[in-house]
Amino acid sequence: MKQALAIAISLLAPLAVATQASANTAAKIDSIPYEYMLVNSITNREPVSVSSYHFEVEPETGRARVVVEYTYPDQMIYGGDDPLRGPQPSFAQIPGLKYDPAAHAVIYDAEGTKAVCANVTERPSLFGRHRKVTNTGACSVLAVPSIHTVDTGWKLIRVRALDTFLEVR
């Protein structure tokens, strides 16, 4: 009996460690409308998706933020005629996300999770110092379509949204 229990524990222990290691932390960045309506069109609505994301740092304060850029399928066609140039980007300072100047890195340290989200390199340029922030892949942006309920004061309206999260592995 003890031998069977020992075998079971030895088989299940790596599974438990793998489950803990794969657990991700997600912090909400923003909610934006699920569809984008061109300014010059009242009927053309297009679904919004994330096109890219990057991190920005402020060395004097040690602050870091994530910037999420959005797109829609026909942006290459209509973008030049659209004065808004598509959905506006989201800028978010996430609790636990900071710039560590000594490590030259954007670090997420919260909820028991610590990861290096981006590395920062500095070099001199004609206009002072230039910083290059490079994602490490330990942190990514996840976009999830959702339905939000808005209370107008009279009735409840359901609207489709795109929720974005910073996912830390």
Buried (B, 14 or more C-beta within 10 A) or exposed (E): EEEEEEEEEEEEEEEEEEEEEEEEBBBEBBBBBBBBBBEEEEEEBBEBBBBEBBBBBEBEEEBBBBBBBBBBEBBEEBBEEBEEEBBEBBEBEBEBBBBBEEEBBBBBBBEEBEBBBBBBEEEEEEEEEEBEBEBEEBBBBEBEEEEEEEEEEEEEEEEEBBBBBBBBE
